[in-house]
Amino acid sequence: MSSPDPTFDTQPILETRGVTVRFGGHVAVDNVGIAVHAGSVTGLIGPNGAGKTTLFNTVTGLQKPTSGRVLIDGVDVTRKAPYRRARLGLARTFQRLELFLSLSVRDNIRVAGDIHHAGLRGTGVRGRRDIEAETDRLLELTGLADVAHQDVSDIPTGRARVVEVARSLMTEPRVLLLDEPASGQTEKETEDFAELLLRLSGEGLGICLVEHDLPLVMRVCSRIHVLDYGKLIASGTPSEIQNDPAVIAAYIGTEEVA
């Protein structure tokens, strides 16, 4: 069984061990182990169809693995429902925008806080925050204050993706999975987004980033895992990944990325 290559001496906040996902005769994810640590950005890259989103779906509970385990803080959550994993501090965004288009930017973020706290009533998990104040804080943190009262349908795609991130942060996550969050962003928006990711990780959030924008990945990630045809072909620092012959042949050197 493959095991994650640890980046730090501390226990990963999120870990997969030997995860395999089969759809009939097709193996979408093949014995994959990765680790995400608090206070760092971990990259998950590879060609289209490599199994990245399937792995995300397995981690969040939307897809049952054929074999293998998912752990949060060393606790096996493989059989736990998605909402139970969310209560443990797991949040994600999606490759395809999943926003309330008829609501304003502010209301998209605020409603996540309303739903989150409604789900926590009676659980004793966390105390209630001031949702309005937290919404305002996240609007400032993510650079969305200037479009706070615009409908999400009226803002550019690149900024709408930041709304998804802000909405996820409203659930007080400890680890955040981002599926191609820079898609549709301008160069300036991507620069600002990189600074946001570094700030969030600097505050202790664990982030796992699926992204085709390699300069962004290389800038913000301390550790990168590379998938190809469902298999983990490399794990290492940005420098190690950039110089790995298998990664160059499978992904970095392709016309698609170039």
C-alpha positions in Angstrom: 0.0 0.0 0.0 1.3 3.5 -0.8 1.5 5.9 2.0 1.8 9.7 2.0 5.2 11.2 2.0 5.1 13.5 5.1 6.1 17.1 4.7 6.4 17.8 8.5 6.9 15.9 11.7 3.4 16.7 12.8 0.4 14.6 12.1 -1.4 15.5 8.9 -4.8 17.2 9.4 -6.0 15.3 6.3 -4.7 12.1 4.9 -5.6 9.4 2.4 -4.1 5.9 2.6 -4.2 3.5 -0.3 -7.4 5.0 -1.8 -8.7 3.3 -4.9 -11.8 4.1 -6.8 -13.1 1.9 -9.6 -16.0 2.6 -11.9 -16.7 -0.8 -13.4 -13.5 -1.8 -15.2 -12.0 1.7 -15.0 -9.7 2.6 -12.2 -10.1 6.3 -11.6 -7.8 6.5 -8.5 -5.2 3.8 -7.9 -3.9 3.2 -4.4 -3.2 6.9 -3.7 -1.9 8.3 -0.4 -1.5 12.0 0.2 -1.2 14.3 3.2 -2.3 17.8 4.0 -0.9 19.6 7.0 -2.2 22.6 8.9 -0.6 25.9 8.0 0.5 24.8 4.5 -0.7 24.6 0.9 -0.5 21.2 -0.8 -0.8 20.9 -4.5 -2.5 18.1 -6.4 -1.8 18.3 -10.1 -1.9 16.2 -13.2 -3.5 16.0 -16.7 -7.3 16.2 -17.2 -8.8 12.8 -16.2 -6.0 12.0 -13.8 -8.4 11.4 -10.9 -7.9 14.6 -9.0 -11.6 15.6 -8.6 -12.5 11.9 -7.9 -10.0 11.9 -5.1 -11.6 15.2 -3.7 -15.0 13.6 -4.0 -13.7 10.6 -2.0 -12.2 12.8 0.7 -15.4 14.8 1.2 -17.6 11.7 1.2 -19.4 12.3 -2.2 -17.7 9.2 -3.6 -17.2 5.9 -1.8 -13.7 4.4 -2.3 -13.4 0.8 -3.5 -10.6 0.4 -0.9 -8.4 2.6 1.3 -9.1 5.1 4.0 -9.6 8.8 4.6 -8.4 10.2 7.9 -8.9 13.6 9.6 -6.6 14.2 12.5 -5.7 10.5 12.4 -9.4 9.5 12.8 -10.8 7.2 10.1 -13.8 9.1 8.5 -14.1 6.8 5.4 -17.6 5.8 6.4 -18.8 9.1 7.7 -21.3 11.2 5.8 -20.2 14.5 4.1 -21.9 16.7 6.7 -20.1 14.9 9.5 -16.7 15.5 7.8 -17.8 19.2 7.4 -18.4 19.4 11.2 -14.8 18.1 11.7 -13.6 21.1 9.7 -13.5 20.0 6.1 -14.7 22.3 3.3 -14.3 22.5 -0.5 -15.0 24.4 -3.6 -16.0 22.8 -6.9 -14.6 22.9 -10.4 -17.9 24.1 -11.7 -19.2 27.2 -9.9 -21.8 26.3 -7.3 -23.2 29.6 -6.2 -26.7 31.2 -5.6 -26.7 33.4 -8.7 -29.8 35.4 -7.8 -28.2 36.4 -4.4 -25.6 39.1 -3.8 -22.0 38.4 -3.1 -22.6 39.2 0.5 -25.7 37.1 0.9 -23.9 34.1 -0.7 -21.3 34.3 2.0 -23.7 35.1 4.9 -26.1 32.2 4.1 -23.3 29.7 4.5 -22.9 31.0 8.1 -26.6 30.7 8.7 -26.7 27.1 7.4 -23.5 26.1 9.2 -24.7 27.4 12.6 -28.1 25.9 12.2 -26.5 22.5 11.6 -24.4 22.9 14.8 -27.3 23.7 17.1 -27.3 21.3 20.0 -24.0 19.7 19.1 -21.8 21.8 21.4 -19.1 21.8 18.7 -18.6 25.6 18.5 -20.0 28.8 19.9 -22.1 31.0 17.7 -20.3 33.9 16.1 -21.7 37.2 14.9 -22.5 36.1 11.4 -23.0 39.7 10.0 -19.6 40.8 11.4 -17.9 37.6 10.1 -19.4 38.2 6.7 -17.9 41.7 6.7 -14.5 40.4 7.8 -14.4 37.8 5.0 -15.5 40.3 2.4 -12.5 42.4 3.4 -10.1 39.5 3.7 -10.9 38.1 0.2 -11.0 41.5 -1.5 -14.7 41.3 -2.3 -16.0 44.3 -0.3 -16.3 46.5 -3.5 -18.8 44.0 -5.1 -20.5 42.9 -1.9 -23.9 44.1 -2.9 -23.8 43.0 -6.6 -25.5 39.8 -7.7 -23.1 37.0 -8.2 -24.4 36.6 -11.8 -23.1 40.2 -12.5 -19.5 39.8 -11.5 -16.6 38.2 -13.5 -16.0 34.4 -13.2 -12.6 34.9 -11.6 -14.1 36.9 -8.7 -17.1 34.5 -8.4 -14.5 31.8 -7.6 -13.3 33.9 -4.7 -16.9 34.1 -3.5 -16.8 30.3 -3.3 -13.7 30.5 -1.2 -15.2 33.1 1.1 -18.4 31.1 1.5 -16.3 28.0 2.4 -14.4 30.0 5.0 -17.7 30.9 6.6 -18.0 27.3 7.8 -14.9 27.7 9.9 -12.8 25.0 8.1 -9.5 23.6 9.3 -8.7 22.2 5.9 -10.0 23.6 2.6 -10.0 21.7 -0.7 -10.0 24.0 -3.8 -10.8 22.5 -7.2 -9.3 24.8 -10.0 -10.1 28.0 -8.1 -8.0 30.2 -10.4 -9.9 29.2 -13.6 -11.2 32.3 -15.3 -9.1 34.7 -13.2 -7.1 37.5 -14.8 -3.4 37.8 -14.1 -4.0 40.4 -11.4 -6.8 38.3 -9.8 -4.5 35.3 -9.7 -1.7 37.4 -8.0 -4.2 38.5 -5.4 -5.5 35.0 -5.0 -2.0 33.7 -4.3 -1.5 36.2 -1.6 -4.8 35.2 -0.1 -3.8 31.5 0.0 -0.5 32.3 1.6 -2.2 34.5 4.2 -4.8 31.8 5.0 -2.2 29.1 5.4 -0.1 31.4 7.5 -3.0 31.6 9.9 -3.0 27.8 10.2 -5.5 26.7 7.6 -4.6 23.5 5.7 -5.2 23.9 2.0 -5.2 21.3 -0.8 -5.2 22.9 -4.3 -6.1 21.3 -7.6 -5.0 23.7 -10.3 -3.7 23.8 -13.8 -2.0 27.2 -13.4 1.5 25.8 -12.6 3.1 29.2 -11.7 0.4 29.6 -9.1 1.0 26.1 -7.8 4.7 26.5 -7.7 4.4 29.8 -5.8 2.1 28.9 -3.0 2.6 25.1 -2.4 5.1 23.7 0.0 4.4 20.1 -1.2 3.0 18.8 -4.5 1.4 15.4 -5.4 1.2 14.5 -9.1 -1.5 12.1 -10.5 -1.5 10.5 -13.9 -4.1 7.9 -15.0 -5.2 7.6 -11.3 -1.7 6.8 -10.0 0.5 8.9 -7.8 3.6 9.3 -9.9 5.5 11.9 -7.8 5.4 13.8 -4.5 7.9 16.5 -3.5 8.7 20.2 -3.2 8.0 22.5 -6.2 11.6 22.3 -7.2 11.6 18.5 -7.1 8.4 18.3 -9.1 9.6 20.7 -11.8 12.7 18.6 -12.3 11.1 15.1 -12.1 11.4 13.3 -15.5 8.2 11.4 -15.0 6.2 14.5 -14.3 7.8 16.4 -17.2 6.8 13.5 -19.5 3.3 13.1 -18.2 2.3 16.7 -17.6 4.6 19.6 -17.4 6.0 19.1 -20.9 2.6 18.7 -22.6 1.3 21.2 -25.1 -1.8 21.6 -22.9 0.1 23.1 -20.0 2.7 25.0 -22.1 
